[in-house]
């Protein structure tokens, strides 16, 4: 696992999706900041669809950090009940 390579891949992906706030968070922040930005810009479904295609550490950290977020929309909870 090489965090610099993971960050570069994440920035490229975020830019390709038009998620500029997420790209900035990847450059400067921790996983929580990254997932907060990605949820706001992409929504849960699109975020999960792209995370699972990346390095395994992305999925692992998403599970740890998204589950810790205090607020969820009712529709996101219905589609992803394990992520609250």
C-alpha positions, 0 to 999 in steps of 0.5 A: 500500500502506497498512500501517495499513489492512492492519493494520486489515483483518488485525485484523478478520479475526483477530478474526472467526476467533477468533484473539486472539493473532494480532490482538494480534501484528498490533497490536504485532509484525512479520510473523514474530510475526504468522505465528507466532501465526496458525500456532499458532491457525489451522493452515497450511491455514486461514492460507493460505486467508485470506491469499490473499484479503487484500492482495497484501502479505500473501501476499508476507510470508507466503511470506518469513516462513513459509518462514523458520520452522524447525519444520514438522509432517510433515502441513503439509510434505506438504500444502505442501512448498514451505513448510518 
